[in-house]
Structure formats: structure tokens, C-alpha cells
Amino acid sequence: MLERMREMKIELLAGVDERLTGMDERMTGMEERLLERMRDMQTELLKAFLPYQEQTRLRDAALEARQAALEGRFHTVEGRLVEIEKRLFLNPPAA
């Protein structure tokens, strides 16, 4: 009887070990599939944001060009105003 119990214990441990090995294999497979899906989602997100990023970059470049043009015009007006002030200071109008 004691021998039979030992045999059953060995059989049970072997069965548990087999199940654990099977679970490990399934968990590894699930992990690999999950990682692959996460990579796919990341790729899809990056693809979705690429047009938005390009549009934003173009808009920023246009805004920078407009700002540079406005600054140039401002400096021109400022220079003209300085010249007018110089003339008025050197030749004040008769009162």
C-alpha cells in the first residue's frame, strides 16, 4: 500500500509538472502575441499622427515666414519713423 501511494505521488507530481510546463508554453505564446499586437498598435498610432505632424510642421513654417515678413516691415516703418523724428528735431516746425 505504501508503495502504491509513492507511485501515485510520483504520477501526480509528473502530471502537475506537465501541466505547469504546458501553462508556461501557453503563457509564453500569449506574451509573444500581446507584444506583437502592442507593436502593431504603436505602428498604427505613429502612422495616424504622421499626417498631422506634417501639417503642423508646414503651418509652423508658414507662420515663421509671415512673422519674419512682419518683422521686416516693422523695422522698415521703425526706420522711417526715426528719420521723420530726426528731421522734426533738426528742423522744428514754426509755431
C-alpha angles and dihedrals in degrees: 000000000000090000091052090052090052090050091050090049091052091047092049092048090048090050092049090048091051091050092049091050090050091049091049090052092048092047091050090050091049091049092051092049091047092051091049092051091048090053090049091051091049090051091049092050092050091048090050094051096044096082090045091050092049092049091049092049091052092047091050091050091051091049091050091051091050091048091051090050091049091049090052091051091046092053090049092052091044091052091049091049091052089052091050091049091050091052092048091047093049095040108027114194116257113257 
